[in-house]
Amino acid sequence: MTTMRPDRLVIVNDASVANGGATALALLEARLMRARGIEVTYITGDAGANPEFQACGQDTIGLGRAPLLQAGVGALRQGVYNADTVTMLNGWIAQHDTPGTVYHVHGWSQILSPSVFTALNRVRERMVITAHDFFLVCPNGAFADYRAGTVCTRVPLGVACLTRHCDKRHYIHKVWRTVRQAVQSHTLHFAPNGPRVLMVHAAMREPLERGGIPAASLQAVPNPVTPWSDTRIAAEHNREFIFVGRLAAEKGPDLAAAAARRAGVRLVMIGDGPMLPALRAAYPEVTFCGRLTPQQVARRVQSARALLMPSRYPEPYGLVAAEAMWSGLPVIASRSALLAADIVGCGAGEVCDPTDEPAFADVIARIARDDEATRQMSLTGHTATRHVGLSPDAWAERLLAVFADCRTTQPVITGSIPLMSNPLSES
C-alpha cells in the first residue's frame, strides 16, 4: 500500500548549519525528503545561511538570531519565551498551511525557545517532535546531576528537582532553566490527536513519561546510521583505541584518557571541545586529531581496535557506537548509555562504570590482549546489530509512515492569527 505523503514538510530547528547531532539529522531529513519529491520548508532560529540551502534552492525562513551562549545576558528572557518565534511561525502558518502540511520539530532550546509550541499548538495534530535529548521534560536536558556526577532519577519540576543544585554552571542558571521548563509546560500541550514524540531509543520512554509525556504520544524511531566502513574492520589486528565526540566533561574524554593510560594502550581522540587544551597538557601520549569530516573519520578508524564511549550521563542514543559496531569495531560504553543493553546483549562490546578507573582500564586491557574475543565482538557488531538503527533510506520511510498518520482534514489555518498568550506576561 502506498504511504500517503505530506503536501509539505516543515522542519523546525534552532540551527541551519550542523553543530551537533540534532541539526545534522534535521539537514539529512531535508535532503532525503527533497529527494523523494516532497516540498520542504526549513524554519530556523539563525539566519538560514547554509550554502547547501542556496545550492539546492531550499525554501528557508530564518529568525536571524544567535544561540544563547553567544547572544549575551540580554537574550536570557528570549531564551525563556521568544515572541518573535511565535510571530514568525504564526505568519507562515497563516499564509501557507494546508491540511496535508506536517511540522517536524528537532531543536528549540538554543534560539527558538519554548514559544515555538505556542504557535504550533494550532497544528498539533500534524506536529511531530523528535526527542534527541531530554529537554522536553528535564530542565538541563540530560537527567544529569552535574554537581554530583550522577544520573538524576528525580521527577522533573518536582520538589526534589526544584531544590537540587544540579546545573553544570551555577544555581542561578538552574533557576533560569527551571523557569524555562515551567513555561514550556505551559506552551506544550498533549492530546490524543497530537503531538507525537519520536524517541531515538525505546529506553527513553521511562524518563520521558516520568516528565509527564503521555505514553500514547511516544513512539520509537531509531536514528539513521551510516557505518564508517561497509566492510568489516578487522579490529583483532589493530592496536589503537579511539574516542569520537565532543571533548566535554559529559562525554568523558578525560575518563577515556586516564583509563587508556592505566591500561597501557594507545588512544586516538577525534573531536574538539572545551577540554582539549587541558587534555593535551595532561595526556601528551594521546593522539588528538581535532574535528574531522565523516570521510576523514572513516579513514582514521581503519586502524582502531575498539571505540570508547565513556559518557558520564545517559546517552539517549550514541550514534558513534552504532557507527562503530556496524563497521566491526567493538564498543566499550558507559553502563548509563541507553545502547548499553543492546551492546552487551548482542555481544558486540562491553559496558562498565567509566568513573571507576581501574575497572574501566581492566576492560580495555582485556580487549587489548584477547584477539579472539575482539574478533568475535567485531563479527557480531558487523552482522547482528542492525536492529539498533536504520539506514538513512529506511529512516526516511519510517518518518513518512509517521507523517501519514498525521494527515488530517482539519481546516486550513488562514488569515490573521493572534499572538497567543505569553506566559511571562501573565500575572
N, C-alpha and C positions, 0 to 999 in steps of 0.2 A: 504494500500500500504506500502511495506517495505521501510524504510528510507535508502538511500544509505549512508553507513558508511565510515568514512575515513580509508585509508590504515594505517595511523599512526597519532596520535595526539601529537603535540609538545607543551608542556606547558612552557611558558617563564615567569619567575618571579624572582624578586630580591633574595628572601629567600627560603630555603627548609625546614625551621623549623618555625612553626606557631608563629608569634609575633604580629599578627594583623589579621583583618578580611579578607583582600585580600589573604594573604598566606594560611589561613585556608581554604578558598574556592578553591584555586588552588590545595591544597592537597586533598580535598574532591573530586574534579573533577578527579584527577588522580586515586583515589580509585574506583570511580563509573565507569570510562571508562575501567579500567582493569577488573572489574567485568563483563563487557559486552563483554569481549574478544577483546578489541581494544588495539593495541600496543601503549604504551605511552612512550615518551621521555620527561624528565623534565630537562630543561636548566635553570640554576640558577646562580645568581651572587656570592653566597657564595660557600663553598666547597662541598655542597650537602651531608653533613654528617648527614643525618636524619636516625635514627635507623629503622624507618618504611621502608625506601627505601632498606636498607640492608636486612631486613627480607623477603621482597617480591620480591627482585631481580629487582627493578625498574631501568630502563635504565636512567642514570643521567649524565649530563655534567655540571661541576661547574667551575666558574671562580676563585673561591678561594679568594674573596675579602671581606672586612668588610664593613658594612654600613658607610655612610659618616660621621656621628657623632662620630663614633669610629675610623675612619681612620686618622683623623687629617687634618691640613691645606693643606698638600701636596696632598690630594685627591680631592681638590676642582676643579681642572682642569678636572680630570677624571669624576667628577660628572656632568660636562657640556657635555663632549664628551669623552667616554671611547673607545679608538681604539681597546683595547683588546676584548671588546664585539663584535665588528664587525668581528675581526679575528676568534673568536670562532664560531659565528653563520655562517659566510661565509664558514668556514671549514666543519661544519656539513651539511649545505645545499648542498655543492658540492659533498659530499660523499653519502648522504642518501636521498635527496629529491626525491619524486615521484609526479605524477600529483594528487594523492589522499591523499597527506600529508597536514594536516591543522595545522596552527600555532595559538595558543591562548595565547595572552599576558595579564598578570594580573598586574604586578608591575615592574617598571623600575627606579623609581625616587631616590632610595637609593644607588644602586650599578651599575646597567647595563647602566643607563643614556640614553638620547635620541638617542644615537648612535645605539640603538637596532633597530630603524626604518630604519637606513641606510641599514643594511643587509636585513631586512625583506621586504624592498620595492620591492625587486625582486620577492617576492611571495605574494604580497599584495592582489591578487585575492583570496588567501587562508589564509589571516590573519584576525583574529578576536581579538578585543581589548575590554576587559570589563572595563568600567569606574566605578571603585569602589569609586572614588572621582572626583575632577575636575582638576587633574594635566595634563590632555590632553590639557587644554586651559588656566588655571589660574596659574600664577607664584607661588602662595603659596598653590595651590591645594584645596582651600576651599571657594573661593569667599567670603573671610572674611577680613574686615579691623580690624586687631588685635589691632591696636593702638586706634581706636575709639570705639572698641567693637561693631561694627555694621556689618550687611550683606553688601557686596560690590555689587553694580549694574553697575560698570564701564565696559567698553569694554576692555578685556584683551589686553595688549600691545598698547592700545590707549594712547593718550597724558595724559588723566586724570589718567590712570593706572600707566604710567611710572613716573609721577611726585608725586605720592602719597606714603608716608611712611606708609605702611600698615603691614610690617612684624612684627612677634612677637619678633624678636631678635633686629636687628638694620638695618639701611638703607643700609649699605654695603651688608648685606645678601639679601635685596630686590633687589639690583643691580645684585648680583650674580644669583638670581633666575630668574630675567628678561633676563639675557644673556642666561641662560639655556633654557628658554621658546622660545627665538628667534631661538636658534639652533634647538630646536625641530620642530619649524615651518618650518625650512629648511630641516629636515630629514623625517618628516611625511607628505606624500602626499596622498590626497584623489582623487579617480577617480570613475566613475560609477561602476566599477567592484571591488572596494575594496579600503581599508579595511573596514570591518564592525565594528561598535562600539555598544556594548551592554550596555544599561543603566539599572542600578539596580532599577530605578524607573522612570516612564514616565515623572515626573516633572523635571527631569534633562535636558530635551530637550531644554528649552529656554536658560539656561546658556551655554550649550554646543554649540548651534547654534550661540549664541552671541560671542562665542570664535572662530567661524569660521568653525566648523564641518558641512558639508552639511547635510541637513535634510534627504536626501535619504540614508545616511550612518548610521543613528541612528535607533536602534530597542530596545524596552523594553523587558528585560528578568529579572523578579524579582528574588531575592535571594532565595536559598533554606532555609527552616525554619524547625527546629526540636523543637517542643514545649518542655518546661520544664516538662510538665505533660500532659499525654494523656487524663486523666480525668479532669474535671473542678475543679480548686482550688476554694473552697467556700470562696471567698475573703470577703464576708459580715460578716464572723465570725472572721476575723483576724484583728489585730491592727497595725502591723508593715508596714511601707512604706520602699521600697527598691530602691537603686540606684545600677545599674550593669554597669560597664565600667571602662575605664581608668580614673584615678584620675588626670586629666589635665584640665587646665583652659577652653579649648574649649568645654569640656564635661559638665562643670558647676556643679561639685560636691559641690563647696562652696555655690552656689546658692541653691542647694537642702538642704544643712545643715542649712543654715540661715532660709529658709522658713519653714523647719520642726520644728526648734526651736520656731519660731514665732507662728506656728500653735499648738504647744504643743503635737506633735506626736513623736513616736519612729521611728528612722531611722536606717536602716542597709545598709552599703556600702560594695559591693562586687567588688573587683578590686584593682589594685595597680597603682602607678604613682608618678610623682614628687611632687604632692600636699599633699601626705599622711602625712608627718611629721607635716606640718602646720595645716592640718585639725584635726589631733589627738590632737594637743595642743589647738586649738580654740574651738573644739566641743567634749569634753570628754563624753558627753551623747550619742554620736553616736557609734554604734557597727561596728567596722571595721573588716571585715573577710579576707582581703587580696585577692589574686588571688585564685580562686577555680577551680577545674575540672568541666566539664559540669555536671557530676553526683552529685558533691557536691552542685553546684548551684541549681540543680533540687530539692534536699532535703531541702536546706535552704529557698527557696521561698515558700514552702508549708505554711508558717505562714505569708505570705505577704498579705496586703490589696490592694496595688496598686504599680505600678512602676513609678518612677520619671525619666524623660529623659529631663533634662533642658539644652540642648546644646545651646551655645551662637550663633552658626553659622549654616548654612544649613547642616543638616544631610542627606546625599544622600539617605540613606535607614533607618538605625536604627534597626539593626537586633534584639536587645533586646526587642524593642517594639513589633515586630511581635511574638517573642517567648513568651512574656508575655501575649499578647492578646489571642493567640491560647491556652494558659494554663488557661485562665479565669481570668487573672489579669487586672483590669482597668489600663490605662496608662494616666499619666499627662505629656504632652510633650510640648516642645517649639513650638511656633507658626511658627518658621522658619524651623522646621523639614519637610522634604518632605512627610512624612507619616501623617502629621497633619490633612490634609483634609480627609484622609481615617479614621483616629481615630474618628474625630468628625462626619463625615458623617454616620458612622456605629453606633454611639452611644456607642463606646467601651472605651470612656475616655473623657478627656477634654484637651484643649490647652490653653496656656497663654504666656505672656512675662515673662520668669523666672528672668529677671533682675529687674522686678517690684516686690520687695519682699512682700509687703502687698497683692498684687493681687495673687501672687503665693501661699502664705500662706493661703489665703482665699479659693482657690480651694482645697488645701489639707485638710483644716478643714471641708469643706462641705462633701467631700467624707468620711472623718473620722467619721462623726456623722450620715450620712444617709445610713443606712444598706440596705434599699430597692433600692435606686439609685445605690449603689455599686453592689448589686446583679444583677440588670438589665444590668449594664455595663459588669459584669463578664460573664453573659449568652450570651450577644451579641458578646463579643470578642471571646468567645469559639466557637460560632456556625456561625457567619456571617462575619468573616474577612479573610476567606481562600483565597480570591482573592488577598490579598496584598503580598503573597509569594507563593512558590512552595514547594512541598515535595522534598526531595533530588532526588528521582527517576524521578519525573516529571521534575525537573530542568535538569537532565542529558538528558532526552529525548528531551527537548526543545533545549538544546545545540546541540544535534545530528542533529536536524532539521536545525539549522543554519549552521552547518558544511556541511550538504548535499548540501546546496546552494552554498557552496564554491568550490565544486568539479569542476575541470576544465580540459580541455585537453591540458593545457599549457605544452610545452616541459619540460622535466625534466632538472633541472639545474645541470650540471655536470662539472667536470674539475676545473681548477683554476679560482677563482673569484677574481678580483682585489679589493683591499681595496678602497671602494668608497670615494668620496670627503669628507674630514674632514672640516667642516665649520670653525673651529678655525684656519686652515692653509691657508685660502683664504685671499687674500689681499683686 
